[in-house]
Amino acid sequence: METLGIFVLVISFIIFLAIGVPIAFSIGLAALLTLLLSVGMLPAFTTLAQQMATGLDSFALLAIPFFILAGQLMNRGGIAIRLISFAKVLVGRLPGGLAFVNVLANMLFGAISGSAAASASAIGSIMGPEMEKSGYNKNFSAAINITSATTGLSIPPSNILIVYSLASGGASIAALFLAGYIPGILTGLSLMIVGAVFAVRKKYPLCEKYTLRQSVKIFIQAIPSLLLLLVVIGGIIAGIFTATEASAVAVLYCFVLAMAYKEIKLSDLPGILLKSVGTTAIVLLLVATSMGLSWVMSYQNIPQGVSDALLSVSGNPVVVLLIINFILLFVGVFMDMTPAVLIFTPIFLPVVTSQLGMDPIHFGIIMVMNLSVGLCTPPVGSVLFIGCSVANTKIQHVIKPLLPMFVVMIVTLLLVTYVPELSLWLPHVFGY
């Protein structure tokens, strides 16, 4: 029954995707067909609907629409340009110049917004033309923007880490947020190294030199935006508020900041709210169907079957983790991040925790880093499409400069996988 369940689930899901059924509906229909193997039609429909509703009944999930709204406010609120100027002051004169600025600005904006797509759009639309004007190859600029935009998924606050907390059965969101800092920064630094090599080889220019007075002025202008990180993460770690309450605080802070910068008018709010609601609806429908599928897989005993199959290949933790990484990298190429986390966490988490003794926090960071690579690859890489659209270039032209960046991202992933303290040191320092 386990083998038949896996076969029906995988084949039906692939067929639905191939004929153009949206991924959320493909997940739900595949789950329904798999459940019909064991129960009648009416119980199958009723049970799946119940599990979808139960999956959304979580206080922690309220953080997602709030963080999405905060990201929309930031995207329209003039925060991106101030972070770019701040990045120019810090790293613009280093070898790599504007490439370094692009990476650092994406890390900062992604960390504040929690969205790789918003980061790629906001930073890319400003940095792309500026880099091209300075002589940078357009495809290289697009590639560095696309890959560095994903660093914000590891560096908190991150919506996907909240989703993982739900899928894992209650891993601490505060611990996950703390665990993402070092891996996210390491990924950004590795991309900077690639950018520096490209820049030195092509003799790309450095940024303009700022006077001390100009640097201080830019820093002061960026402080309100940077303070959001301190308010949100500091408040969670200090126990002042939960992650969900922190997301509401982030919305209020971003709104006040955008109004103070005079980048948003009250008449803009309906459009911003409508876009946020649309994005939230898509994400939460994916969450609902994925949670339903997770329950069906558990009912069919599929996770145990996959676990036994993995451990039958090898009992060596190094080999098992390598196989899991490979599977997640492959899954990330064809599946969006949210359903991938919700579907594969219940499958792999029991294997790595009970059989390998891995900390769930550590595995959460590994999973997010794996799936981040998929956001930059065809055929469904959303950040890849956004980055190419913003840069006004074609995907096939960006693939070549993307390859060395994929290599360093995977090397960083393996480093984080096999050196747990890179993820767990900060949570341990703060008592998690």
Salt bridges, closest charged atoms under 4 A:
GLU130 OE2 - LYS88 NZ 2.32
ASP268 OD1 - ARG76 NH2 3.77
